[in-house]
Amino acid sequence: MVPENHIGLEPRLLMSAAVFSIVSAWLNHGVVRVLSFVVSVLLVGVIAWAEHFNLLLQYEEWIRLGMPDKPIWTQIIR
């Protein structure tokens, strides 16, 4: 089975999506502000976590690391 833990772009670029949540938090008030802030923090956290555990790697980085498989605990969950 071919591991599916690599993508063609830099995973950290996905964190730029948090910018929209931050702008939304800046423009709004109350609950929307808090929700936007929480979404941006969670988005950055999930991407950093996935990159740390080799669940989401740029293709070149995946090759450089010797094409590692996903951690065994991700295959058990299936």
N, C-alpha and C positions, 0 to 999 in steps of 0.2 A: 504494500500500500504506500502510495506517495504521500508524504506529510503535507499538510495544507497550512503551514505556519509562516509562509512568506508572501510578500506582496511586492509589486513593482515600484512603489514609491516609499519615501521615507515616512515611517509611522509617526514621527514627531510632527509632521505636517498636519496630521489629523487633529493635533491639539489646537491648531489655529481655529477650529470650529468653536472653541471655547471663547474666542473673541466676540462672537455674536451674543453669547450669553452675558458676557461682561458688559457689552454695550447696552444690552437690554436691561441689565441691572442698573446701569448708570442712568438710563432714560426713564425708568419706571419707579414707582413707590410701593411700599407695603409688601404684600405677599409676593407679588411678581418679582420684586427686587431680590427677596430672599431665595425664591425658587430659582431664578436665573443664576444666582451665585452658587447655589448648591449644584445645579446642573453642570456649570463650568468646572467646579472642583471635582465632581465625580467623573466627568469626561476625561480630564487630565489624569486623574488617578487610575482609571481603568486602562487607559492607553499605556501609562508608565508601568503598570502591573503586568500587562500582557507582553510588553517588550522585555521586562526583567525576566520573566519565566519562559522566554523564547516562544511565546504563543503568536507573536506578531513581529516578524523581522523583515527588513528590506532584503530583496533577493540577493544582492551582492554580499550583505552581511551574513546571510544564511549560508551562502557558498563558502565564505571565509571561515566560518565556524565549523566547516565540515559537514554541512547539511544535517544538523541535528534533528532528531525526531521531536515531536511534542513530548512534554513530560508524561510519564506513564499514567498519572492520575487523571489526565484529560481523556485518555482512552478508556479508562474504567467507567467514567461517567456516562459514556454513550450507552 
